[in-house]
Amino acid sequence: MSNKQNNVRQNNQKNQLPSQSYQYSGPLPPSSEMRNYGIVDKTLPNRIMELAEKQTNHRIEMEKKSMDLNEQEMNANIFLTKWGLYLGFFLIMSALTCAFVMIIKGQYTGGIFSIMFVLVTLAITWYKANKRK
């Protein structure tokens, strides 16, 4: 080996520093690490605790808001479902009333086909609604 290669190898060995890495899960580091942070700066453990508390409070607030939005959405869906039932009932009753008026006025074919159309439409709607379940 040449003298130049030995110098490069020795320089590389001198420049290497030992390193350690820690891994933990959760909002707070282990107590031993908190103690070490306190050695570096006395305020660090308190600041870390405050950050963890703020994060927890923020998460709780966001979950409450999400629950409130889900409840409002559910109430809106119930309202729309009821209105859909009421309007559908009104529409069917109006169509049947018109069909019976047609029959009374002597338009038997139009009245009977109107009644059949309403009944077939109801049957198809009922079938599709129960098919989804």
C-alpha positions as CSV (number, residue, x, y, z in Angstrom):
1,M,0.0,0.0,0.0
2,S,1.2,3.4,-0.8
3,N,1.8,6.1,1.8
4,K,-1.0,8.3,0.3
5,Q,-3.6,5.5,0.7
6,N,-2.6,5.1,4.4
7,N,-3.0,8.8,5.0
8,V,-6.5,8.8,3.4
9,R,-7.5,5.8,5.4
10,Q,-6.2,7.4,8.7
11,N,-8.1,10.6,7.9
12,N,-11.3,8.7,7.3
13,Q,-11.0,7.0,10.6
14,K,-10.3,10.2,12.4
15,N,-13.4,11.9,10.9
16,Q,-15.8,9.2,11.9
17,L,-18.0,10.0,14.9
18,P,-20.1,7.6,16.8
19,S,-23.8,8.1,16.4
20,Q,-26.9,6.8,18.1
21,S,-30.5,6.9,17.1
22,Y,-33.6,6.5,19.3
23,Q,-37.1,5.6,18.2
24,Y,-40.2,5.9,20.2
25,S,-43.9,6.3,19.5
26,G,-46.3,8.6,21.1
27,P,-46.5,12.3,21.7
28,L,-43.8,12.4,24.4
29,P,-40.3,11.0,24.6
30,P,-39.3,8.6,27.4
31,S,-38.6,10.1,30.8
32,S,-34.8,9.5,30.4
33,E,-34.8,11.6,27.2
34,M,-36.9,14.3,28.9
35,R,-34.3,14.4,31.6
36,N,-31.5,14.8,29.0
37,Y,-33.5,17.6,27.3
38,G,-33.7,19.3,30.7
39,I,-29.9,19.1,31.0
40,V,-29.6,20.9,27.7
41,D,-32.2,23.5,28.4
42,K,-34.3,23.7,31.6
43,T,-37.4,24.8,29.8
44,L,-37.4,22.1,27.1
45,P,-39.3,19.4,29.1
46,N,-42.1,21.9,30.0
47,R,-42.3,23.2,26.4
48,I,-42.5,19.6,25.1
49,M,-45.3,18.8,27.6
50,E,-47.2,22.0,26.6
51,L,-46.9,21.1,22.9
52,A,-48.3,17.6,23.6
53,E,-51.2,19.1,25.6
54,K,-52.0,21.6,22.9
55,Q,-51.9,18.8,20.3
56,T,-54.2,16.6,22.3
57,N,-56.7,19.5,22.9
58,H,-56.6,20.3,19.2
59,R,-57.3,16.7,18.2
60,I,-60.3,16.6,20.7
61,E,-61.7,19.8,19.3
62,M,-61.4,18.6,15.7
63,E,-63.1,15.3,16.6
64,K,-66.0,17.2,18.2
65,K,-66.4,19.4,15.1
66,S,-66.4,16.3,12.9
67,M,-69.1,14.7,15.1
68,D,-71.2,17.9,14.9
69,L,-70.9,18.0,11.1
70,N,-71.8,14.3,10.9
71,E,-74.9,14.9,13.1
72,Q,-76.0,17.9,11.0
73,E,-75.5,15.9,7.8
74,M,-77.6,13.0,9.2
75,N,-80.4,15.4,10.3
76,A,-80.4,17.0,6.8
77,N,-80.6,13.5,5.2
78,I,-83.6,12.6,7.4
79,F,-85.3,15.9,6.5
80,L,-84.7,15.3,2.8
81,T,-85.9,11.7,3.0
82,K,-89.2,12.8,4.7
83,W,-89.8,15.5,2.2
84,G,-89.1,13.0,-0.6
85,L,-91.7,10.6,0.8
86,Y,-94.3,13.4,1.2
87,L,-93.8,14.8,-2.3
88,G,-93.8,11.3,-3.8
89,F,-97.1,10.6,-2.0
90,F,-98.5,13.9,-3.2
91,L,-97.4,13.2,-6.8
92,I,-98.9,9.7,-6.8
93,M,-102.2,10.8,-5.3
94,S,-102.4,13.6,-7.9
95,A,-101.8,11.3,-10.8
96,L,-104.4,8.8,-9.4
97,T,-106.9,11.6,-8.9
98,C,-106.4,12.8,-12.5
99,A,-106.7,9.2,-13.7
100,F,-110.0,8.8,-11.9
101,V,-111.3,12.1,-13.2
102,M,-110.5,11.0,-16.7
103,I,-112.5,7.8,-16.1
104,I,-115.4,9.7,-14.7
105,K,-115.4,12.0,-17.7
106,G,-115.5,9.1,-20.1
107,Q,-111.9,8.8,-21.1
108,Y,-111.6,5.2,-20.0
109,T,-108.5,4.3,-22.0
110,G,-106.5,7.3,-20.8
111,G,-107.6,6.8,-17.2
112,I,-106.9,3.1,-17.1
113,F,-103.4,3.6,-18.7
114,S,-102.6,6.4,-16.3
115,I,-103.5,4.1,-13.3
116,M,-101.5,1.3,-14.8
117,F,-98.5,3.7,-15.4
118,V,-98.6,4.8,-11.7
119,L,-98.9,1.3,-10.4
120,V,-96.0,0.0,-12.6
121,T,-93.9,3.0,-11.6
122,L,-94.5,2.2,-7.9
123,A,-93.7,-1.5,-8.4
124,I,-90.4,-0.7,-10.2
125,T,-89.4,1.8,-7.6
126,W,-90.2,-0.6,-4.8
127,Y,-88.3,-3.4,-6.6
128,K,-85.2,-1.2,-7.1
129,A,-85.3,0.1,-3.5
130,N,-85.5,-3.5,-2.1
131,K,-82.9,-4.8,-4.5
132,R,-80.2,-2.4,-3.0
133,K,-80.8,-3.9,0.5
